[in-house]
């Protein structure tokens, strides 16, 4: 809408991505802050609360009546803010919005199964969930490859030229990045605000990288790939940050609401998508360091138990290990936030090392 005002009436202030991103942030934050308490009241009335399983650490038992699916609210707010602020003719924005709808639908189906379908307390089974995620990611990757002028070259940190052109094989690679990121954030979302703040840091870093990649002068100066139109996705990133900040007001310890799989699966997929757009697929290992560590802890735990019948951690994902070591929940959360902040600062420093 704002970009249309620039095009129709030449209101130059709405040409600038920074201005429209700021508007998107504010709109998403205000909508989330307004709607979330009303959603919490509705969810409590409908008993749409987070199921707590018998194997969860003891401290989680008191959270059994906490509403979930808060992701639906802040993602809806982000979509509205993006439609208001972004250039809706931009293919990368449209693909991003499709991703939100696709992964939100998967997450809602999973949350619904956990909450309301009493015979299916676990929600979607893991194979079905992963399959749906990979299908949605493959569609997004195919749209990027066939419907845009997006580069299919593979870049890695510290090297200013691409390693090679992936060609058609970019589609499964990008799909794998988005699916992996989606599951990584989902695994991390186990304590109050634990996944929320690292996601905010990740979107801030990715917004910076996308802005540079979409800017002709800055990308040339910093020896980064130049991709026309990618900078517009900064508006979507800002909207997501605004929604997450509004959500954090209610998700901080002790949480009044959880984001649910409808939120965590989608946020993770968006982190992967923006990492692809910024040609920073491997840099996501630093940008999403907390998500990577949480995922690795699960992989190592399962592999160790299957191979040697021994556990490496008291419980996986890693945050549960520290819970069983009797760290206070707030201490675990804040320390993970600190690590996430430092890893994102390191990721941004790599911009100058090429």
Backbone torsions as a table, in degrees:
resi	resn	phi	psi	omega
1	UNK	NA	-48.7	-179.3
2	UNK	-66.0	-38.7	178.6
3	UNK	-67.9	-33.9	177.0
4	UNK	-64.9	-35.6	176.6
5	UNK	-63.7	-37.8	176.3
6	UNK	-63.4	-44.8	-176.6
7	UNK	-69.0	-38.6	-175.2
8	UNK	-80.8	-42.0	-171.6
9	UNK	-116.7	3.5	177.9
10	UNK	56.8	42.1	173.4
11	UNK	-81.6	94.4	-166.2
12	UNK	-60.7	-27.6	-177.8
13	UNK	-61.0	-28.1	-178.5
14	UNK	-85.0	0.9	173.8
15	UNK	-74.6	-31.1	-171.6
16	UNK	-78.8	129.4	179.3
17	UNK	-60.7	-39.0	-177.8
18	UNK	-60.8	-38.9	179.8
19	UNK	-68.0	-47.8	-177.9
20	UNK	-69.3	-31.9	175.5
21	UNK	-66.1	-38.9	177.9
22	UNK	-63.7	-42.1	177.6
23	UNK	-63.5	-42.9	180.0
24	UNK	-60.8	-42.7	178.2
25	UNK	-59.2	-50.1	-176.7
26	UNK	-63.9	-45.5	-178.7
27	UNK	-61.3	-46.3	-179.0
28	UNK	-65.1	-40.2	178.9
29	UNK	-63.5	-48.1	-178.0
30	UNK	-63.6	-44.6	179.6
31	UNK	-62.5	-42.5	179.4
32	UNK	-65.8	-46.6	-179.3
33	UNK	-62.6	-33.1	179.2
34	UNK	-75.8	-44.3	-171.9
35	UNK	-82.6	-28.9	-171.6
36	UNK	-61.7	-46.3	179.3
37	UNK	-63.3	-32.0	177.0
38	UNK	-69.7	-38.4	176.3
39	UNK	-65.4	-40.2	179.8
40	UNK	-60.5	-43.9	178.6
41	UNK	-63.2	-42.3	179.4
42	UNK	-64.3	-44.6	-177.4
43	UNK	-63.9	-38.9	177.2
44	UNK	-65.3	-40.2	179.5
45	UNK	-64.2	-37.2	-178.9
46	UNK	-89.9	1.3	-178.4
47	UNK	59.3	35.2	176.4
48	UNK	-85.9	68.3	-174.0
49	UNK	-112.2	160.8	-175.9
50	UNK	-72.0	122.0	174.7
51	UNK	-71.7	137.0	178.5
52	UNK	-112.1	125.8	-173.7
53	UNK	-89.9	160.4	-172.0
54	UNK	-63.2	-26.6	-176.4
55	UNK	-87.3	-3.0	179.9
56	UNK	-69.1	150.2	175.6
57	UNK	-54.9	151.7	-173.4
58	UNK	-55.7	-34.9	-177.4
59	UNK	-63.5	-15.0	-178.3
60	UNK	-84.5	-16.1	-176.0
61	UNK	-60.8	-34.0	-178.5
62	UNK	-73.6	-6.7	-179.0
63	UNK	-95.5	6.5	-171.5
64	UNK	-65.2	-21.1	-179.5
65	UNK	-101.9	14.1	179.9
66	UNK	-81.4	126.5	178.7
67	UNK	-60.0	149.8	177.4
68	UNK	-126.1	-173.5	-177.0
69	UNK	68.4	23.6	175.5
70	UNK	-64.0	-18.7	177.3
71	UNK	-59.0	-31.4	179.3
72	UNK	-59.9	-37.0	-177.3
73	UNK	-72.1	-53.3	-175.2
74	UNK	-72.3	-26.8	175.2
75	UNK	-72.2	-38.7	175.9
76	UNK	-62.2	-42.0	178.2
77	UNK	-62.4	-40.5	179.6
78	UNK	-66.3	-38.5	178.3
79	UNK	-64.5	-45.9	179.2
80	UNK	-60.8	-45.2	-179.6
81	UNK	-62.9	-36.8	179.2
82	UNK	-68.5	-43.7	178.6
83	UNK	-60.7	-37.3	179.2
84	UNK	-69.6	-39.2	-166.5
85	UNK	-102.7	-27.7	-169.8
86	UNK	-91.7	166.2	171.8
87	UNK	-78.7	104.3	-173.6
88	UNK	-76.9	2.8	172.2
89	UNK	-93.8	-5.0	-178.6
90	UNK	-77.7	122.6	-175.1
91	UNK	-63.0	-36.3	-177.8
92	UNK	-67.7	-33.6	175.1
93	UNK	-67.3	-46.3	-178.5
94	UNK	-62.7	-40.4	178.0
95	UNK	-66.0	-39.3	177.2
96	UNK	-62.2	-41.2	178.1
97	UNK	-67.0	-38.0	174.9
98	UNK	-61.1	-42.6	178.7
99	UNK	-58.9	-43.6	179.4
100	UNK	-59.7	-46.3	-179.2
101	UNK	-63.9	-43.0	-176.8
102	UNK	-66.6	-50.0	-177.0
103	UNK	-73.6	-31.3	174.7
104	UNK	-62.5	-41.0	179.2
105	UNK	-61.8	-41.7	177.5
106	UNK	-63.3	-46.0	-179.3
107	UNK	-64.3	-40.4	179.2
108	UNK	-64.0	-41.9	177.7
109	UNK	-60.7	-40.8	179.5
110	UNK	-67.9	-46.4	178.8
111	UNK	-62.0	-42.3	-179.8
112	UNK	-59.8	-42.0	178.9
113	UNK	-62.7	-36.6	-180.0
114	UNK	-72.3	-37.3	-171.3
115	UNK	-88.0	-50.3	-168.5
116	UNK	-103.9	-31.8	-177.9
117	UNK	-84.9	89.3	-171.2
118	UNK	-59.6	-24.8	179.7
119	UNK	-82.6	-5.8	-177.7
120	UNK	-134.0	62.3	-174.6
121	UNK	-60.1	-21.9	-176.9
122	UNK	-87.2	-1.7	-178.3
123	UNK	74.0	-148.3	178.0
124	UNK	-66.5	142.1	175.3
125	UNK	-71.3	156.9	-170.4
126	UNK	-60.2	-38.5	-179.5
127	UNK	-66.9	-42.3	178.6
128	UNK	-64.6	-44.2	-179.2
129	UNK	-62.7	-47.4	180.0
130	UNK	-63.0	-41.4	179.9
131	UNK	-61.4	-44.3	178.8
132	UNK	-65.4	-40.4	177.3
133	UNK	-61.1	-44.1	-177.3
134	UNK	-69.0	-36.4	177.0
135	UNK	-63.5	-47.2	179.5
136	UNK	-62.2	-42.0	179.5
137	UNK	-65.1	-38.7	179.5
138	UNK	-65.5	-38.9	176.5
139	UNK	-62.4	-44.5	178.2
140	UNK	-61.1	-46.3	179.8
141	UNK	-62.6	-39.6	179.2
142	UNK	-65.8	-40.1	175.7
143	UNK	-59.1	-45.1	179.6
144	UNK	-59.6	-43.8	-173.6
145	UNK	-73.2	-42.3	-172.4
146	UNK	-96.6	-26.3	-171.4
147	UNK	-107.3	-0.2	179.4
148	UNK	-134.1	174.8	175.4
149	UNK	-96.0	28.5	-175.7
150	UNK	-67.7	140.8	-178.7
151	UNK	-73.0	138.3	177.7
152	UNK	-103.3	11.2	176.8
153	UNK	-72.1	151.8	178.8
154	UNK	-100.6	122.0	177.0
155	UNK	-110.5	150.4	172.6
156	UNK	-130.9	156.1	-179.1
157	UNK	-58.7	150.0	174.4
158	UNK	77.5	-6.7	179.2
159	UNK	-117.1	127.6	-171.0
160	UNK	-83.9	-11.0	179.5
161	UNK	-117.5	152.9	179.6
162	UNK	-67.7	150.9	177.2
163	UNK	-70.1	-46.7	178.9
164	UNK	-169.5	169.8	177.2
165	UNK	-92.8	121.0	-177.0
166	UNK	-75.4	-20.2	-178.1
167	UNK	59.3	-139.1	-178.7
168	UNK	-59.9	-28.4	-177.1
169	UNK	-69.8	-7.2	172.9
170	UNK	-63.1	-31.4	-176.7
171	UNK	-62.2	-55.3	178.4
172	UNK	-65.4	-31.5	179.0
173	UNK	-65.8	-49.1	178.8
174	UNK	-62.7	-39.2	178.7
175	UNK	-61.7	-40.8	179.2
176	UNK	-65.6	-40.2	178.7
177	UNK	-60.6	-47.6	-178.7
178	UNK	-66.7	-41.2	179.7
179	UNK	-66.5	-43.3	179.5
180	UNK	-63.4	-44.0	179.6
181	UNK	-64.3	-39.2	178.6
182	UNK	-59.4	-47.9	-179.4
183	UNK	-69.9	-33.1	-179.6
184	UNK	-64.7	-44.5	177.8
185	UNK	-67.1	-37.8	178.6
186	UNK	-60.4	-41.0	178.6
187	UNK	-68.0	-32.8	-177.4
188	UNK	-74.4	-26.3	-174.2
189	UNK	-75.8	73.2	-177.8
190	UNK	-127.2	-10.4	177.4
191	UNK	-130.7	164.5	-174.5
192	UNK	-62.8	112.6	177.2
193	UNK	77.3	2.0	-174.1
194	UNK	-62.6	-42.5	179.6
195	UNK	-87.3	-20.1	-173.3
196	UNK	-67.3	-52.7	-175.6
197	UNK	-69.7	-44.5	174.0
198	UNK	-58.7	-31.0	176.0
199	UNK	-67.5	-39.3	176.6
200	UNK	-61.7	-46.6	178.1
201	UNK	-59.6	-42.8	-178.6
202	UNK	-62.2	-44.3	-179.7
203	UNK	-67.5	-34.0	175.6
204	UNK	-62.9	-46.1	179.2
205	UNK	-63.9	-45.0	-178.0
206	UNK	-67.8	-34.9	176.1
207	UNK	-62.1	-41.4	178.0
208	UNK	-61.4	-46.8	-178.7
209	UNK	-65.5	-41.2	179.7
210	UNK	-67.7	-37.7	178.7
211	UNK	-62.0	-43.2	178.7
212	UNK	-65.8	-44.0	-178.4
213	UNK	-62.5	-33.8	-179.2
214	UNK	-87.5	-1.4	-176.3
215	UNK	-106.5	120.2	-173.4
216	UNK	-59.3	-47.1	-174.9
217	UNK	-73.9	-46.9	-177.4
218	UNK	-66.0	-40.1	-179.9
219	UNK	-64.9	-39.0	178.1
220	UNK	-67.6	-40.9	-179.2
221	UNK	-65.2	-38.0	-177.2
222	UNK	-96.2	8.5	176.6
223	UNK	58.5	42.3	177.6
224	UNK	-111.5	156.3	179.0
225	UNK	-63.1	143.8	178.3
226	UNK	-105.0	122.3	-179.9
227	UNK	-129.6	111.7	-176.8
228	UNK	-63.3	129.2	174.6
229	UNK	98.8	-18.8	-177.5
230	UNK	-66.8	-32.2	-179.2
231	UNK	-58.1	-27.2	-179.8
232	UNK	-62.0	-26.3	-177.8
233	UNK	-69.7	-12.0	172.5
234	UNK	-57.3	-34.4	178.4
235	UNK	-62.4	-43.9	177.5
236	UNK	-64.6	-41.8	178.2
237	UNK	-61.1	-42.1	179.4
238	UNK	-65.0	-39.1	177.7
239	UNK	-62.9	-41.0	178.6
240	UNK	-66.1	-39.6	177.1
241	UNK	-62.7	-44.0	178.0
242	UNK	-59.9	-44.2	178.1
243	UNK	-63.4	-40.7	-179.7
244	UNK	-69.1	-36.7	177.0
245	UNK	-65.2	-42.5	175.9
246	UNK	-62.8	-39.0	178.0
247	UNK	-66.5	-38.2	-178.4
248	UNK	-61.1	-29.3	178.0
249	UNK	-56.0	-33.7	-178.2
250	UNK	-105.0	-14.2	-176.5
251	UNK	-97.5	-11.7	179.3
252	UNK	-67.4	154.9	-174.1
253	UNK	-66.2	131.7	-5.8
254	UNK	-79.8	129.2	-172.4
255	UNK	-65.9	138.1	172.9
256	UNK	-93.9	-14.9	-178.6
257	UNK	-158.1	148.5	174.1
258	UNK	-108.0	156.1	179.7
259	UNK	-77.9	-24.7	-179.2
260	UNK	70.5	175.4	178.4
261	UNK	-65.7	-27.6	177.8
262	UNK	-59.9	-29.5	177.3
263	UNK	-91.3	-51.0	-171.9
264	UNK	-67.8	-42.1	178.8
265	UNK	-61.6	-40.8	-177.3
266	UNK	-72.5	-43.6	178.7
267	UNK	-59.4	-44.8	179.1
268	UNK	-61.7	-43.6	179.3
269	UNK	-62.6	-38.1	178.5
270	UNK	-67.2	-37.8	174.9
271	UNK	-59.8	-45.1	177.7
272	UNK	-63.1	-43.4	-179.4
273	UNK	-61.6	-45.2	-179.1
274	UNK	-71.5	-30.0	173.3
275	UNK	-63.2	-38.6	176.4
276	UNK	-65.3	-46.5	-178.7
277	UNK	-61.9	-34.5	-179.9
278	UNK	-84.1	5.3	-176.4
279	UNK	52.9	42.3	-175.8
280	UNK	-129.4	40.0	-176.7
281	UNK	-57.9	-41.9	-179.2
282	UNK	-79.2	-27.0	176.8
283	UNK	-68.8	-17.6	175.1
284	UNK	-59.3	-23.6	177.5
285	UNK	-62.3	-32.3	175.1
286	UNK	-87.2	-44.4	-178.6
287	UNK	-59.9	-40.7	179.0
288	UNK	-108.2	39.3	-172.9
289	UNK	-55.0	-43.4	179.5
290	UNK	-61.5	-42.1	179.2
291	UNK	-64.3	-38.6	179.8
292	UNK	-65.5	-46.3	-179.0
293	UNK	-63.2	-42.2	178.8
294	UNK	-61.5	-41.9	179.7
295	UNK	-67.7	-43.7	178.6
296	UNK	-61.2	-36.2	179.7
297	UNK	-62.0	-37.2	177.9
298	UNK	-69.5	-44.9	-179.5
299	UNK	-61.2	-46.4	-179.3
300	UNK	-65.3	-38.9	-180.0
301	UNK	-63.7	-46.8	-178.8
302	UNK	-65.8	-45.2	-179.1
303	UNK	-62.9	-43.7	-180.0
304	UNK	-62.8	-41.1	-178.2
305	UNK	-69.5	-38.8	-179.5
306	UNK	-70.2	-37.1	-176.4
307	UNK	-83.4	-42.2	-172.2
308	UNK	-124.2	2.9	-178.7
309	UNK	57.0	30.9	178.4
310	UNK	-129.2	147.5	178.1
311	UNK	-100.4	138.1	175.9
312	UNK	-80.1	-41.9	-177.8
313	UNK	-110.8	157.0	176.3
314	UNK	-60.7	-35.0	177.0
315	UNK	-163.3	147.4	177.1
316	UNK	-120.0	150.4	2.4
317	UNK	-63.0	172.4	-169.0
318	UNK	-56.8	-35.7	-177.8
319	UNK	-61.7	-31.0	176.7
320	UNK	-68.6	-32.2	177.4
321	UNK	-59.3	-45.7	-179.1
322	UNK	-71.4	-30.6	174.3
323	UNK	-60.8	-44.7	-179.5
324	UNK	-71.3	-18.0	172.2
325	UNK	-84.3	5.0	174.3
326	UNK	70.1	30.9	167.3
327	UNK	-74.2	142.9	175.9
328	UNK	-65.4	143.2	-176.5
329	UNK	-56.7	-43.9	-179.4
330	UNK	-61.3	-36.7	179.8
331	UNK	-65.6	-43.3	178.1
332	UNK	-59.8	-48.3	-176.5
333	UNK	-60.2	-51.8	-175.4
334	UNK	-65.7	-38.4	179.4
335	UNK	-66.8	-38.0	175.5
336	UNK	-64.9	-37.9	176.8
337	UNK	-61.4	-42.9	-178.8
338	UNK	-61.9	-45.0	178.5
339	UNK	-61.5	-41.9	179.1
340	UNK	-62.3	-42.0	178.5
341	UNK	-61.8	-48.2	-178.3
342	UNK	-63.3	-41.3	-179.0
343	UNK	-66.3	-35.1	177.7
344	UNK	-72.0	-35.6	175.2
345	UNK	-63.6	-40.9	176.5
346	UNK	-63.4	-40.5	179.0
347	UNK	-60.8	-42.4	-179.9
348	UNK	-69.4	-29.3	177.6
349	UNK	-65.0	-26.6	-178.9
350	UNK	-66.6	-16.7	178.4
351	UNK	-58.4	-36.1	-176.5
352	UNK	-88.1	-5.5	-176.8
353	UNK	-110.6	87.5	-179.6
354	UNK	-139.5	NA	NA
